[in-house]
Amino acid sequence: MKSAYELAMERLARSDPAARPLTPAQKQRLAEIDRVYQGKIAEREIFLRQQLNGALAAQQPDEADKIRQQMSREKARLEEERDDEKERARRNP
């Protein structure tokens, strides 16, 4: 006999869209999202790295620190956007 906890976990698993197997179209969409965001992250990193190198060459450590922080924030933001879009793709077959 199953406990109330086990029954509740089974109901939760049935209602969880992430627990369902992905369709080939969803897998393709998830791969596409990864490629797009990988490109966006690389683009921003290249741009900001050029600015960082310029700040370091000009011996502006404060500006270099700001650029490093901006790189970190933008990468985190893009990764969050990517994860949100992937979650939407998983929920909509």
PyMOL Python script that loads the backbone (N, CA, C, O; Angstrom):
from pymol import cmd

cmd.read_pdbstr("""\
ATOM      1  N   MET A   1       0.841  -1.166   0.000  1.00  0.00           N
ATOM      2  CA  MET A   1       0.000   0.000   0.000  1.00  0.00           C
ATOM      3  C   MET A   1       0.889   1.234   0.000  1.00  0.00           C
ATOM      4  O   MET A   1       1.871   1.301   0.740  1.00  0.00           O
ATOM      5  N   LYS A   2       0.544   2.207  -0.830  1.00  0.00           N
ATOM      6  CA  LYS A   2       1.353   3.410  -0.972  1.00  0.00           C
ATOM      7  C   LYS A   2       0.918   4.459   0.050  1.00  0.00           C
ATOM      8  O   LYS A   2      -0.250   4.557   0.425  1.00  0.00           O
ATOM      9  N   SER A   3       1.903   5.234   0.481  1.00  0.00           N
ATOM     10  CA  SER A   3       1.597   6.307   1.427  1.00  0.00           C
ATOM     11  C   SER A   3       1.016   7.500   0.671  1.00  0.00           C
ATOM     12  O   SER A   3       1.079   7.568  -0.556  1.00  0.00           O
ATOM     13  N   ALA A   4       0.460   8.421   1.418  1.00  0.00           N
ATOM     14  CA  ALA A   4      -0.107   9.625   0.819  1.00  0.00           C
ATOM     15  C   ALA A   4       0.988  10.416   0.100  1.00  0.00           C
ATOM     16  O   ALA A   4       0.744  11.034  -0.936  1.00  0.00           O
ATOM     17  N   TYR A   5       2.176  10.387   0.656  1.00  0.00           N
ATOM     18  CA  TYR A   5       3.310  11.086   0.039  1.00  0.00           C
ATOM     19  C   TYR A   5       3.626  10.483  -1.327  1.00  0.00           C
ATOM     20  O   TYR A   5       3.804  11.217  -2.299  1.00  0.00           O
ATOM     21  N   GLU A   6       3.696   9.169  -1.409  1.00  0.00           N
ATOM     22  CA  GLU A   6       3.991   8.499  -2.683  1.00  0.00           C
ATOM     23  C   GLU A   6       2.911   8.780  -3.721  1.00  0.00           C
ATOM     24  O   GLU A   6       3.217   9.000  -4.892  1.00  0.00           O
ATOM     25  N   LEU A   7       1.662   8.773  -3.302  1.00  0.00           N
ATOM     26  CA  LEU A   7       0.570   9.072  -4.224  1.00  0.00           C
ATOM     27  C   LEU A   7       0.651  10.511  -4.730  1.00  0.00           C
ATOM     28  O   LEU A   7       0.431  10.775  -5.912  1.00  0.00           O
ATOM     29  N   ALA A   8       0.967  11.431  -3.830  1.00  0.00           N
ATOM     30  CA  ALA A   8       1.090  12.832  -4.218  1.00  0.00           C
ATOM     31  C   ALA A   8       2.254  13.024  -5.189  1.00  0.00           C
ATOM     32  O   ALA A   8       2.145  13.794  -6.143  1.00  0.00           O
ATOM     33  N   MET A   9       3.352  12.337  -4.954  1.00  0.00           N
ATOM     34  CA  MET A   9       4.502  12.448  -5.854  1.00  0.00           C
ATOM     35  C   MET A   9       4.177  11.887  -7.241  1.00  0.00           C
ATOM     36  O   MET A   9       4.637  12.426  -8.248  1.00  0.00           O
ATOM     37  N   GLU A  10       3.398  10.821  -7.300  1.00  0.00           N
ATOM     38  CA  GLU A  10       2.992  10.259  -8.586  1.00  0.00           C
ATOM     39  C   GLU A  10       2.106  11.239  -9.352  1.00  0.00           C
ATOM     40  O   GLU A  10       2.275  11.419 -10.558  1.00  0.00           O
ATOM     41  N   ARG A  11       1.162  11.872  -8.653  1.00  0.00           N
ATOM     42  CA  ARG A  11       0.291  12.863  -9.299  1.00  0.00           C
ATOM     43  C   ARG A  11       1.112  14.038  -9.813  1.00  0.00           C
ATOM     44  O   ARG A  11       0.880  14.535 -10.915  1.00  0.00           O
ATOM     45  N   LEU A  12       2.056  14.467  -9.020  1.00  0.00           N
ATOM     46  CA  LEU A  12       2.925  15.574  -9.417  1.00  0.00           C
ATOM     47  C   LEU A  12       3.742  15.206 -10.654  1.00  0.00           C
ATOM     48  O   LEU A  12       3.889  16.019 -11.568  1.00  0.00           O
ATOM     49  N   ALA A  13       4.261  14.012 -10.683  1.00  0.00           N
ATOM     50  CA  ALA A  13       5.058  13.566 -11.829  1.00  0.00           C
ATOM     51  C   ALA A  13       4.214  13.504 -13.100  1.00  0.00           C
ATOM     52  O   ALA A  13       4.703  13.822 -14.184  1.00  0.00           O
ATOM     53  N   ARG A  14       2.960  13.101 -12.976  1.00  0.00           N
ATOM     54  CA  ARG A  14       2.085  13.039 -14.150  1.00  0.00           C
ATOM     55  C   ARG A  14       1.753  14.424 -14.675  1.00  0.00           C
ATOM     56  O   ARG A  14       1.601  14.612 -15.882  1.00  0.00           O
ATOM     57  N   SER A  15       1.640  15.392 -13.781  1.00  0.00           N
ATOM     58  CA  SER A  15       1.263  16.747 -14.197  1.00  0.00           C
ATOM     59  C   SER A  15       2.465  17.592 -14.618  1.00  0.00           C
ATOM     60  O   SER A  15       2.288  18.675 -15.175  1.00  0.00           O
ATOM     61  N   ASP A  16       3.669  17.121 -14.363  1.00  0.00           N
ATOM     62  CA  ASP A  16       4.881  17.873 -14.680  1.00  0.00           C
ATOM     63  C   ASP A  16       5.230  17.709 -16.159  1.00  0.00           C
ATOM     64  O   ASP A  16       5.516  16.598 -16.605  1.00  0.00           O
ATOM     65  N   PRO A  17       5.209  18.816 -16.933  1.00  0.00           N
ATOM     66  CA  PRO A  17       5.518  18.703 -18.362  1.00  0.00           C
ATOM     67  C   PRO A  17       6.961  18.280 -18.616  1.00  0.00           C
ATOM     68  O   PRO A  17       7.253  17.679 -19.650  1.00  0.00           O
ATOM     69  N   ALA A  18       7.861  18.582 -17.695  1.00  0.00           N
ATOM     70  CA  ALA A  18       9.261  18.202 -17.879  1.00  0.00           C
ATOM     71  C   ALA A  18       9.455  16.697 -17.757  1.00  0.00           C
ATOM     72  O   ALA A  18      10.465  16.161 -18.212  1.00  0.00           O
ATOM     73  N   ALA A  19       8.497  16.015 -17.147  1.00  0.00           N
ATOM     74  CA  ALA A  19       8.627  14.573 -16.962  1.00  0.00           C
ATOM     75  C   ALA A  19       8.265  13.808 -18.234  1.00  0.00           C
ATOM     76  O   ALA A  19       8.634  12.643 -18.383  1.00  0.00           O
ATOM     77  N   ARG A  20       7.543  14.458 -19.151  1.00  0.00           N
ATOM     78  CA  ARG A  20       7.172  13.802 -20.402  1.00  0.00           C
ATOM     79  C   ARG A  20       8.370  13.730 -21.330  1.00  0.00           C
ATOM     80  O   ARG A  20       9.214  14.627 -21.317  1.00  0.00           O
ATOM     81  N   PRO A  21       8.462  12.681 -22.133  1.00  0.00           N
ATOM     82  CA  PRO A  21       9.572  12.611 -23.088  1.00  0.00           C
ATOM     83  C   PRO A  21       9.431  13.704 -24.152  1.00  0.00           C
ATOM     84  O   PRO A  21       8.323  14.086 -24.528  1.00  0.00           O
ATOM     85  N   LEU A  22      10.565  14.192 -24.621  1.00  0.00           N
ATOM     86  CA  LEU A  22      10.564  15.263 -25.615  1.00  0.00           C
ATOM     87  C   LEU A  22      10.310  14.703 -27.009  1.00  0.00           C
ATOM     88  O   LEU A  22      10.761  13.609 -27.347  1.00  0.00           O
ATOM     89  N   THR A  23       9.586  15.466 -27.803  1.00  0.00           N
ATOM     90  CA  THR A  23       9.357  15.082 -29.189  1.00  0.00           C
ATOM     91  C   THR A  23      10.603  15.460 -29.996  1.00  0.00           C
ATOM     92  O   THR A  23      11.408  16.275 -29.548  1.00  0.00           O
ATOM     93  N   PRO A  24      10.761  14.871 -31.179  1.00  0.00           N
ATOM     94  CA  PRO A  24      11.904  15.257 -32.015  1.00  0.00           C
ATOM     95  C   PRO A  24      11.908  16.754 -32.346  1.00  0.00           C
ATOM     96  O   PRO A  24      12.971  17.371 -32.410  1.00  0.00           O
ATOM     97  N   ALA A  25      10.721  17.340 -32.556  1.00  0.00           N
ATOM     98  CA  ALA A  25      10.640  18.770 -32.839  1.00  0.00           C
ATOM     99  C   ALA A  25      11.121  19.587 -31.634  1.00  0.00           C
ATOM    100  O   ALA A  25      11.804  20.598 -31.800  1.00  0.00           O
ATOM    101  N   GLN A  26      10.766  19.147 -30.427  1.00  0.00           N
ATOM    102  CA  GLN A  26      11.207  19.856 -29.225  1.00  0.00           C
ATOM    103  C   GLN A  26      12.727  19.754 -29.075  1.00  0.00           C
ATOM    104  O   GLN A  26      13.394  20.730 -28.732  1.00  0.00           O
ATOM    105  N   LYS A  27      13.259  18.566 -29.336  1.00  0.00           N
ATOM    106  CA  LYS A  27      14.714  18.394 -29.237  1.00  0.00           C
ATOM    107  C   LYS A  27      15.427  19.304 -30.225  1.00  0.00           C
ATOM    108  O   LYS A  27      16.449  19.908 -29.898  1.00  0.00           O
ATOM    109  N   GLN A  28      14.886  19.400 -31.432  1.00  0.00           N
ATOM    110  CA  GLN A  28      15.476  20.257 -32.449  1.00  0.00           C
ATOM    111  C   GLN A  28      15.395  21.715 -32.016  1.00  0.00           C
ATOM    112  O   GLN A  28      16.354  22.467 -32.189  1.00  0.00           O
ATOM    113  N   ARG A  29      14.271  22.115 -31.461  1.00  0.00           N
ATOM    114  CA  ARG A  29      14.091  23.496 -30.991  1.00  0.00           C
ATOM    115  C   ARG A  29      15.058  23.811 -29.849  1.00  0.00           C
ATOM    116  O   ARG A  29      15.636  24.898 -29.810  1.00  0.00           O
ATOM    117  N   LEU A  30      15.235  22.873 -28.928  1.00  0.00           N
ATOM    118  CA  LEU A  30      16.158  23.092 -27.814  1.00  0.00           C
ATOM    119  C   LEU A  30      17.593  23.250 -28.326  1.00  0.00           C
ATOM    120  O   LEU A  30      18.340  24.094 -27.831  1.00  0.00           O
ATOM    121  N   ALA A  31      17.972  22.444 -29.313  1.00  0.00           N
ATOM    122  CA  ALA A  31      19.313  22.559 -29.889  1.00  0.00           C
ATOM    123  C   ALA A  31      19.482  23.904 -30.587  1.00  0.00           C
ATOM    124  O   ALA A  31      20.541  24.525 -30.503  1.00  0.00           O
ATOM    125  N   GLU A  32      18.436  24.351 -31.274  1.00  0.00           N
ATOM    126  CA  GLU A  32      18.477  25.641 -31.959  1.00  0.00           C
ATOM    127  C   GLU A  32      18.631  26.776 -30.952  1.00  0.00           C
ATOM    128  O   GLU A  32      19.408  27.705 -31.170  1.00  0.00           O
ATOM    129  N   ILE A  33      17.894  26.698 -29.858  1.00  0.00           N
ATOM    130  CA  ILE A  33      17.987  27.722 -28.811  1.00  0.00           C
ATOM    131  C   ILE A  33      19.411  27.766 -28.255  1.00  0.00           C
ATOM    132  O   ILE A  33      19.969  28.844 -28.054  1.00  0.00           O
ATOM    133  N   ASP A  34      19.998  26.591 -28.006  1.00  0.00           N
ATOM    134  CA  ASP A  34      21.375  26.550 -27.508  1.00  0.00           C
ATOM    135  C   ASP A  34      22.337  27.221 -28.485  1.00  0.00           C
ATOM    136  O   ASP A  34      23.199  27.999 -28.077  1.00  0.00           O
ATOM    137  N   ARG A  35      22.187  26.917 -29.778  1.00  0.00           N
ATOM    138  CA  ARG A  35      23.081  27.501 -30.786  1.00  0.00           C
ATOM    139  C   ARG A  35      22.932  29.026 -30.842  1.00  0.00           C
ATOM    140  O   ARG A  35      23.926  29.750 -30.896  1.00  0.00           O
ATOM    141  N   VAL A  36      21.700  29.500 -30.828  1.00  0.00           N
ATOM    142  CA  VAL A  36      21.451  30.940 -30.914  1.00  0.00           C
ATOM    143  C   VAL A  36      22.059  31.659 -29.717  1.00  0.00           C
ATOM    144  O   VAL A  36      22.747  32.667 -29.880  1.00  0.00           O
ATOM    145  N   TYR A  37      21.812  31.151 -28.527  1.00  0.00           N
ATOM    146  CA  TYR A  37      22.307  31.836 -27.338  1.00  0.00           C
ATOM    147  C   TYR A  37      23.809  31.670 -27.169  1.00  0.00           C
ATOM    148  O   TYR A  37      24.463  32.544 -26.600  1.00  0.00           O
ATOM    149  N   GLN A  38      24.364  30.571 -27.649  1.00  0.00           N
ATOM    150  CA  GLN A  38      25.812  30.412 -27.616  1.00  0.00           C
ATOM    151  C   GLN A  38      26.451  31.502 -28.482  1.00  0.00           C
ATOM    152  O   GLN A  38      27.480  32.073 -28.119  1.00  0.00           O
ATOM    153  N   GLY A  39      25.832  31.779 -29.621  1.00  0.00           N
ATOM    154  CA  GLY A  39      26.321  32.842 -30.492  1.00  0.00           C
ATOM    155  C   GLY A  39      26.180  34.213 -29.865  1.00  0.00           C
ATOM    156  O   GLY A  39      27.090  35.037 -29.954  1.00  0.00           O
ATOM    157  N   LYS A  40      25.042  34.465 -29.229  1.00  0.00           N
ATOM    158  CA  LYS A  40      24.827  35.763 -28.580  1.00  0.00           C
ATOM    159  C   LYS A  40      25.843  35.999 -27.465  1.00  0.00           C
ATOM    160  O   LYS A  40      26.383  37.095 -27.322  1.00  0.00           O
ATOM    161  N   ILE A  41      26.092  34.956 -26.683  1.00  0.00           N
ATOM    162  CA  ILE A  41      27.046  35.077 -25.576  1.00  0.00           C
ATOM    163  C   ILE A  41      28.444  35.332 -26.128  1.00  0.00           C
ATOM    164  O   ILE A  41      29.169  36.184 -25.614  1.00  0.00           O
ATOM    165  N   ALA A  42      28.823  34.605 -27.162  1.00  0.00           N
ATOM    166  CA  ALA A  42      30.149  34.784 -27.753  1.00  0.00           C
ATOM    167  C   ALA A  42      30.299  36.191 -28.341  1.00  0.00           C
ATOM    168  O   ALA A  42      31.348  36.818 -28.204  1.00  0.00           O
ATOM    169  N   GLU A  43      29.246  36.676 -28.993  1.00  0.00           N
ATOM    170  CA  GLU A  43      29.279  38.021 -29.585  1.00  0.00           C
ATOM    171  C   GLU A  43      29.520  39.086 -28.521  1.00  0.00           C
ATOM    172  O   GLU A  43      30.369  39.962 -28.687  1.00  0.00           O
ATOM    173  N   ARG A  44      28.766  39.002 -27.429  1.00  0.00           N
ATOM    174  CA  ARG A  44      28.921  39.990 -26.353  1.00  0.00           C
ATOM    175  C   ARG A  44      30.294  39.865 -25.697  1.00  0.00           C
ATOM    176  O   ARG A  44      30.918  40.868 -25.349  1.00  0.00           O
ATOM    177  N   GLU A  45      30.758  38.630 -25.530  1.00  0.00           N
ATOM    178  CA  GLU A  45      32.051  38.421 -24.895  1.00  0.00           C
ATOM    179  C   GLU A  45      33.175  39.009 -25.755  1.00  0.00           C
ATOM    180  O   GLU A  45      34.097  39.630 -25.226  1.00  0.00           O
ATOM    181  N   ILE A  46      33.107  38.819 -27.058  1.00  0.00           N
ATOM    182  CA  ILE A  46      34.130  39.376 -27.947  1.00  0.00           C
ATOM    183  C   ILE A  46      34.115  40.900 -27.873  1.00  0.00           C
ATOM    184  O   ILE A  46      35.162  41.534 -27.745  1.00  0.00           O
ATOM    185  N   PHE A  47      32.931  41.477 -27.955  1.00  0.00           N
ATOM    186  CA  PHE A  47      32.801  42.938 -27.903  1.00  0.00           C
ATOM    187  C   PHE A  47      33.352  43.492 -26.592  1.00  0.00           C
ATOM    188  O   PHE A  47      34.143  44.435 -26.591  1.00  0.00           O
ATOM    189  N   LEU A  48      32.929  42.903 -25.484  1.00  0.00           N
ATOM    190  CA  LEU A  48      33.356  43.418 -24.184  1.00  0.00           C
ATOM    191  C   LEU A  48      34.831  43.124 -23.912  1.00  0.00           C
ATOM    192  O   LEU A  48      35.500  43.898 -23.227  1.00  0.00           O
ATOM    193  N   ARG A  49      35.335  42.021 -24.438  1.00  0.00           N
ATOM    194  CA  ARG A  49      36.754  41.709 -24.253  1.00  0.00           C
ATOM    195  C   ARG A  49      37.619  42.752 -24.982  1.00  0.00           C
ATOM    196  O   ARG A  49      38.692  43.112 -24.497  1.00  0.00           O
ATOM    197  N   GLN A  50      37.158  43.232 -26.133  1.00  0.00           N
ATOM    198  CA  GLN A  50      37.881  44.295 -26.833  1.00  0.00           C
ATOM    199  C   GLN A  50      37.911  45.574 -25.990  1.00  0.00           C
ATOM    200  O   GLN A  50      38.936  46.250 -25.898  1.00  0.00           O
ATOM    201  N   GLN A  51      36.780  45.884 -25.388  1.00  0.00           N
ATOM    202  CA  GLN A  51      36.729  47.061 -24.514  1.00  0.00           C
ATOM    203  C   GLN A  51      37.631  46.871 -23.304  1.00  0.00           C
ATOM    204  O   GLN A  51      38.315  47.800 -22.876  1.00  0.00           O
ATOM    205  N   LEU A  52      37.629  45.662 -22.758  1.00  0.00           N
ATOM    206  CA  LEU A  52      38.468  45.361 -21.597  1.00  0.00           C
ATOM    207  C   LEU A  52      39.938  45.514 -21.956  1.00  0.00           C
ATOM    208  O   LEU A  52      40.702  46.114 -21.200  1.00  0.00           O
ATOM    209  N   ASN A  53      40.340  44.978 -23.102  1.00  0.00           N
ATOM    210  CA  ASN A  53      41.732  45.105 -23.519  1.00  0.00           C
ATOM    211  C   ASN A  53      42.119  46.568 -23.713  1.00  0.00           C
ATOM    212  O   ASN A  53      43.236  46.967 -23.386  1.00  0.00           O
ATOM    213  N   GLY A  54      41.198  47.361 -24.244  1.00  0.00           N
ATOM    214  CA  GLY A  54      41.465  48.795 -24.401  1.00  0.00           C
ATOM    215  C   GLY A  54      41.633  49.487 -23.064  1.00  0.00           C
ATOM    216  O   GLY A  54      42.521  50.323 -22.899  1.00  0.00           O
ATOM    217  N   ALA A  55      40.786  49.142 -22.110  1.00  0.00           N
ATOM    218  CA  ALA A  55      40.881  49.751 -20.776  1.00  0.00           C
ATOM    219  C   ALA A  55      42.173  49.335 -20.087  1.00  0.00           C
ATOM    220  O   ALA A  55      42.813  50.141 -19.413  1.00  0.00           O
ATOM    221  N   LEU A  56      42.551  48.075 -20.259  1.00  0.00           N
ATOM    222  CA  LEU A  56      43.796  47.617 -19.639  1.00  0.00           C
ATOM    223  C   LEU A  56      45.005  48.286 -20.295  1.00  0.00           C
ATOM    224  O   LEU A  56      45.964  48.647 -19.614  1.00  0.00           O
ATOM    225  N   ALA A  57      44.956  48.449 -21.621  1.00  0.00           N
ATOM    226  CA  ALA A  57      46.060  49.101 -22.328  1.00  0.00           C
ATOM    227  C   ALA A  57      46.181  50.563 -21.911  1.00  0.00           C
ATOM    228  O   ALA A  57      47.285  51.106 -21.847  1.00  0.00           O
ATOM    229  N   ALA A  58      45.052  51.195 -21.628  1.00  0.00           N
ATOM    230  CA  ALA A  58      45.050  52.594 -21.201  1.00  0.00           C
ATOM    231  C   ALA A  58      45.290  52.728 -19.699  1.00  0.00           C
ATOM    232  O   ALA A  58      45.233  53.827 -19.149  1.00  0.00           O
ATOM    233  N   GLN A  59      45.558  51.607 -19.048  1.00  0.00           N
ATOM    234  CA  GLN A  59      45.814  51.564 -17.602  1.00  0.00           C
ATOM    235  C   GLN A  59      44.681  52.207 -16.810  1.00  0.00           C
ATOM    236  O   GLN A  59      44.891  53.101 -15.990  1.00  0.00           O
ATOM    237  N   GLN A  60      43.473  51.721 -17.085  1.00  0.00           N
ATOM    238  CA  GLN A  60      42.279  52.182 -16.377  1.00  0.00           C
ATOM    239  C   GLN A  60      41.671  50.987 -15.624  1.00  0.00           C
ATOM    240  O   GLN A  60      40.725  50.364 -16.106  1.00  0.00           O
ATOM    241  N   PRO A  61      42.210  50.676 -14.459  1.00  0.00           N
ATOM    242  CA  PRO A  61      41.744  49.489 -13.733  1.00  0.00           C
ATOM    243  C   PRO A  61      40.283  49.582 -13.285  1.00  0.00           C
ATOM    244  O   PRO A  61      39.587  48.568 -13.242  1.00  0.00           O
ATOM    245  N   ASP A  62      39.814  50.782 -12.954  1.00  0.00           N
ATOM    246  CA  ASP A  62      38.413  50.921 -12.542  1.00  0.00           C
ATOM    247  C   ASP A  62      37.479  50.606 -13.703  1.00  0.00           C
ATOM    248  O   ASP A  62      36.474  49.915 -13.535  1.00  0.00           O
ATOM    249  N   GLU A  63      37.820  51.118 -14.876  1.00  0.00           N
ATOM    250  CA  GLU A  63      37.007  50.849 -16.067  1.00  0.00           C
ATOM    251  C   GLU A  63      37.060  49.359 -16.416  1.00  0.00           C
ATOM    252  O   GLU A  63      36.051  48.777 -16.816  1.00  0.00           O
ATOM    253  N   ALA A  64      38.226  48.750 -16.265  1.00  0.00           N
ATOM    254  CA  ALA A  64      38.371  47.320 -16.546  1.00  0.00           C
ATOM    255  C   ALA A  64      37.490  46.491 -15.605  1.00  0.00           C
ATOM    256  O   ALA A  64      36.880  45.508 -16.027  1.00  0.00           O
ATOM    257  N   ASP A  65      37.428  46.886 -14.345  1.00  0.00           N
ATOM    258  CA  ASP A  65      36.574  46.171 -13.387  1.00  0.00           C
ATOM    259  C   ASP A  65      35.100  46.300 -13.765  1.00  0.00           C
ATOM    260  O   ASP A  65      34.342  45.334 -13.668  1.00  0.00           O
ATOM    261  N   LYS A  66      34.696  47.498 -14.196  1.00  0.00           N
ATOM    262  CA  LYS A  66      33.302  47.703 -14.616  1.00  0.00           C
ATOM    263  C   LYS A  66      32.973  46.816 -15.817  1.00  0.00           C
ATOM    264  O   LYS A  66      31.892  46.232 -15.890  1.00  0.00           O
ATOM    265  N   ILE A  67      33.895  46.722 -16.737  1.00  0.00           N
ATOM    266  CA  ILE A  67      33.663  45.895 -17.925  1.00  0.00           C
ATOM    267  C   ILE A  67      33.582  44.429 -17.546  1.00  0.00           C
ATOM    268  O   ILE A  67      32.744  43.701 -18.078  1.00  0.00           O
ATOM    269  N   ARG A  68      34.438  43.979 -16.635  1.00  0.00           N
ATOM    270  CA  ARG A  68      34.375  42.578 -16.169  1.00  0.00           C
ATOM    271  C   ARG A  68      33.019  42.288 -15.521  1.00  0.00           C
ATOM    272  O   ARG A  68      32.421  41.239 -15.764  1.00  0.00           O
ATOM    273  N   GLN A  69      32.544  43.214 -14.703  1.00  0.00           N
ATOM    274  CA  GLN A  69      31.239  43.035 -14.065  1.00  0.00           C
ATOM    275  C   GLN A  69      30.125  43.005 -15.100  1.00  0.00           C
ATOM    276  O   GLN A  69      29.190  42.210 -15.002  1.00  0.00           O
ATOM    277  N   GLN A  70      30.239  43.889 -16.100  1.00  0.00           N
ATOM    278  CA  GLN A  70      29.233  43.911 -17.162  1.00  0.00           C
ATOM    279  C   GLN A  70      29.244  42.589 -17.933  1.00  0.00           C
ATOM    280  O   GLN A  70      28.184  42.070 -18.283  1.00  0.00           O
ATOM    281  N   MET A  71      30.420  42.047 -18.197  1.00  0.00           N
ATOM    282  CA  MET A  71      30.519  40.752 -18.891  1.00  0.00           C
ATOM    283  C   MET A  71      29.797  39.664 -18.101  1.00  0.00           C
ATOM    284  O   MET A  71      29.052  38.857 -18.657  1.00  0.00           O
ATOM    285  N   SER A  72      30.032  39.663 -16.816  1.00  0.00           N
ATOM    286  CA  SER A  72      29.415  38.661 -15.954  1.00  0.00           C
ATOM    287  C   SER A  72      27.892  38.814 -15.928  1.00  0.00           C
ATOM    288  O   SER A  72      27.163  37.828 -16.030  1.00  0.00           O
ATOM    289  N   ARG A  73      27.421  40.047 -15.791  1.00  0.00           N
ATOM    290  CA  ARG A  73      25.974  40.293 -15.757  1.00  0.00           C
ATOM    291  C   ARG A  73      25.311  39.905 -17.068  1.00  0.00           C
ATOM    292  O   ARG A  73      24.261  39.261 -17.076  1.00  0.00           O
ATOM    293  N   GLU A  74      25.925  40.297 -18.174  1.00  0.00           N
ATOM    294  CA  GLU A  74      25.311  40.005 -19.468  1.00  0.00           C
ATOM    295  C   GLU A  74      25.292  38.514 -19.772  1.00  0.00           C
ATOM    296  O   GLU A  74      24.331  38.003 -20.346  1.00  0.00           O
ATOM    297  N   LYS A  75      26.341  37.829 -19.390  1.00  0.00           N
ATOM    298  CA  LYS A  75      26.364  36.375 -19.601  1.00  0.00           C
ATOM    299  C   LYS A  75      25.268  35.710 -18.773  1.00  0.00           C
ATOM    300  O   LYS A  75      24.561  34.832 -19.267  1.00  0.00           O
ATOM    301  N   ALA A  76      25.129  36.123 -17.526  1.00  0.00           N
ATOM    302  CA  ALA A  76      24.091  35.561 -16.657  1.00  0.00           C
ATOM    303  C   ALA A  76      22.699  35.869 -17.210  1.00  0.00           C
ATOM    304  O   ALA A  76      21.814  35.013 -17.180  1.00  0.00           O
ATOM    305  N   ARG A  77      22.505  37.093 -17.714  1.00  0.00           N
ATOM    306  CA  ARG A  77      21.208  37.482 -18.276  1.00  0.00           C
ATOM    307  C   ARG A  77      20.874  36.640 -19.507  1.00  0.00           C
ATOM    308  O   ARG A  77      19.755  36.147 -19.645  1.00  0.00           O
ATOM    309  N   LEU A  78      21.840  36.482 -20.387  1.00  0.00           N
ATOM    310  CA  LEU A  78      21.600  35.685 -21.592  1.00  0.00           C
ATOM    311  C   LEU A  78      21.354  34.214 -21.267  1.00  0.00           C
ATOM    312  O   LEU A  78      20.519  33.566 -21.898  1.00  0.00           O
ATOM    313  N   GLU A  79      22.079  33.691 -20.288  1.00  0.00           N
ATOM    314  CA  GLU A  79      21.847  32.301 -19.875  1.00  0.00           C
ATOM    315  C   GLU A  79      20.457  32.133 -19.279  1.00  0.00           C
ATOM    316  O   GLU A  79      19.800  31.117 -19.505  1.00  0.00           O
ATOM    317  N   GLU A  80      20.012  33.116 -18.528  1.00  0.00           N
ATOM    318  CA  GLU A  80      18.666  33.068 -17.951  1.00  0.00           C
ATOM    319  C   GLU A  80      17.603  33.130 -19.049  1.00  0.00           C
ATOM    320  O   GLU A  80      16.621  32.388 -19.012  1.00  0.00           O
ATOM    321  N   GLU A  81      17.805  34.017 -20.025  1.00  0.00           N
ATOM    322  CA  GLU A  81      16.883  34.088 -21.163  1.00  0.00           C
ATOM    323  C   GLU A  81      16.828  32.754 -21.903  1.00  0.00           C
ATOM    324  O   GLU A  81      15.754  32.277 -22.268  1.00  0.00           O
ATOM    325  N   ARG A  82      18.008  32.158 -22.118  1.00  0.00           N
ATOM    326  CA  ARG A  82      18.088  30.871 -22.802  1.00  0.00           C
ATOM    327  C   ARG A  82      17.315  29.801 -22.038  1.00  0.00           C
ATOM    328  O   ARG A  82      16.549  29.039 -22.628  1.00  0.00           O
ATOM    329  N   ASP A  83      17.517  29.747 -20.737  1.00  0.00           N
ATOM    330  CA  ASP A  83      16.833  28.747 -19.924  1.00  0.00           C
ATOM    331  C   ASP A  83      15.318  28.953 -19.937  1.00  0.00           C
ATOM    332  O   ASP A  83      14.560  27.984 -19.981  1.00  0.00           O
ATOM    333  N   ASP A  84      14.878  30.208 -19.900  1.00  0.00           N
ATOM    334  CA  ASP A  84      13.441  30.504 -19.959  1.00  0.00           C
ATOM    335  C   ASP A  84      12.852  30.056 -21.292  1.00  0.00           C
ATOM    336  O   ASP A  84      11.779  29.455 -21.337  1.00  0.00           O
ATOM    337  N   GLU A  85      13.561  30.352 -22.371  1.00  0.00           N
ATOM    338  CA  GLU A  85      13.064  29.964 -23.690  1.00  0.00           C
ATOM    339  C   GLU A  85      13.043  28.446 -23.845  1.00  0.00           C
ATOM    340  O   GLU A  85      12.125  27.896 -24.453  1.00  0.00           O
ATOM    341  N   LYS A  86      14.043  27.774 -23.302  1.00  0.00           N
ATOM    342  CA  LYS A  86      14.072  26.309 -23.369  1.00  0.00           C
ATOM    343  C   LYS A  86      12.917  25.709 -22.557  1.00  0.00           C
ATOM    344  O   LYS A  86      12.321  24.709 -22.958  1.00  0.00           O
ATOM    345  N   GLU A  87      12.614  26.318 -21.432  1.00  0.00           N
ATOM    346  CA  GLU A  87      11.495  25.828 -20.613  1.00  0.00           C
ATOM    347  C   GLU A  87      10.183  25.989 -21.366  1.00  0.00           C
ATOM    348  O   GLU A  87       9.336  25.096 -21.328  1.00  0.00           O
ATOM    349  N   ARG A  88      10.002  27.115 -22.050  1.00  0.00           N
ATOM    350  CA  ARG A  88       8.789  27.305 -22.863  1.00  0.00           C
ATOM    351  C   ARG A  88       8.719  26.267 -23.976  1.00  0.00           C
ATOM    352  O   ARG A  88       7.643  25.751 -24.281  1.00  0.00           O
ATOM    353  N   ALA A  89       9.854  25.963 -24.579  1.00  0.00           N
ATOM    354  CA  ALA A  89       9.870  24.954 -25.653  1.00  0.00           C
ATOM    355  C   ALA A  89       9.525  23.579 -25.102  1.00  0.00           C
ATOM    356  O   ALA A  89       8.877  22.792 -25.791  1.00  0.00           O
ATOM    357  N   ARG A  90       9.933  23.274 -23.900  1.00  0.00           N
ATOM    358  CA  ARG A  90       9.621  21.962 -23.290  1.00  0.00           C
ATOM    359  C   ARG A  90       8.116  21.850 -22.981  1.00  0.00           C
ATOM    360  O   ARG A  90       7.528  20.776 -23.106  1.00  0.00           O
ATOM    361  N   ARG A  91       7.519  22.952 -22.585  1.00  0.00           N
ATOM    362  CA  ARG A  91       6.107  22.926 -22.203  1.00  0.00           C
ATOM    363  C   ARG A  91       5.161  22.893 -23.407  1.00  0.00           C
ATOM    364  O   ARG A  91       4.047  22.381 -23.305  1.00  0.00           O
ATOM    365  N   ASN A  92       5.601  23.436 -24.540  1.00  0.00           N
ATOM    366  CA  ASN A  92       4.747  23.496 -25.729  1.00  0.00           C
ATOM    367  C   ASN A  92       5.240  22.516 -26.792  1.00  0.00           C
ATOM    368  O   ASN A  92       6.230  22.778 -27.476  1.00  0.00           O
ATOM    369  N   PRO A  93       4.553  21.402 -26.925  1.00  0.00           N
ATOM    370  CA  PRO A  93       5.011  20.386 -27.902  1.00  0.00           C
ATOM    371  C   PRO A  93       4.900  20.798 -29.340  1.00  0.00           C
ATOM    372  O   PRO A  93       5.253  20.028 -30.232  1.00  0.00           O
TER     373      PRO A  93
END
""", "prot")
cmd.dss("prot")
cmd.show_as("cartoon", "prot")
cmd.util.cbc("prot")
cmd.orient("prot")
